[in-house]
Amino acid sequence: MYVLEGIDIVKKILLSGIKEKQINPVSVELHVERIEVIKETLPLIEFEKTFTPKYEELITYKKDGKEYYYLSPYRSYLVTLAPRIKMLSNCFGILLPRSSLQRCGIIAQGTLVDPNYEGNLKVLLYPVIQVEIEKNARLFHLIVLCKENNFSKLYEGQWNRET
């Protein structure tokens, strides 16, 4: 097992461009594509499938020529991260929040990215204070671990290739 360097993640995993500032020695920082708020509060998790609540995209506002989202405290927000990824069949990813989130009063949870997953990663943010987040702000580190040969089982779940 080995860890991909940030520049190799860009070359092998990401499906679109990324800025130089987002490339770290062993990770790439993914940024906000959009933020949504939960509109219905009755999700259902079953053995075979998960039924998620309905979401509504937050409206951005402009300040100093940039677009921002305003997040109220004690609400859950679903964040779609960019760029899209296509995980190799011999690799998996670990998504970890940047420490800036915690320092700004936001509870954020990372996730595992299975081999063969393709799409935009989504994460949940839970601010405990009022927070403004710039559209395109860097929020999470993607770390990729690989092995020499393919994993025997690849991700084929309901979220694969989701748009």
Summary of the structure (lengths in Angstrom):
residues: 163
radius of gyration: 16.3
end to end distance: 30.5
largest distance: 50.5
contacts: 467
relative contact order: 0.26
helix: 9%
strand: 45%
